[in-house]
């Protein structure tokens, strides 16, 4: 669960990181407030769009297992892991 949240946070922050890098390439300070005026909303929209596209991509390319889920259980005193049958 932590990995999934981390991936979405990274996707959301990616446009901000790219913009900060672009400011540094142009020899402007990414810590200077006026460089960010009017950009926060558009960068946020791009970040949210990246998250939505990643959800759609995951939905289209995820392995779609067919079958029944058999939860972990005990057999002859040994733990048998969960599996799809």
Secondary structure as UniProt FT lines:
FT   HELIX           2..25
FT   TURN            26..27
FT   TURN            30..31
FT   HELIX           33..35
FT   TURN            36..39
FT   HELIX           40..61
FT   STRAND          69..70
FT   STRAND          73..75
FT   TURN            76..77
FT   STRAND          78..80
FT   STRAND          83..84
//
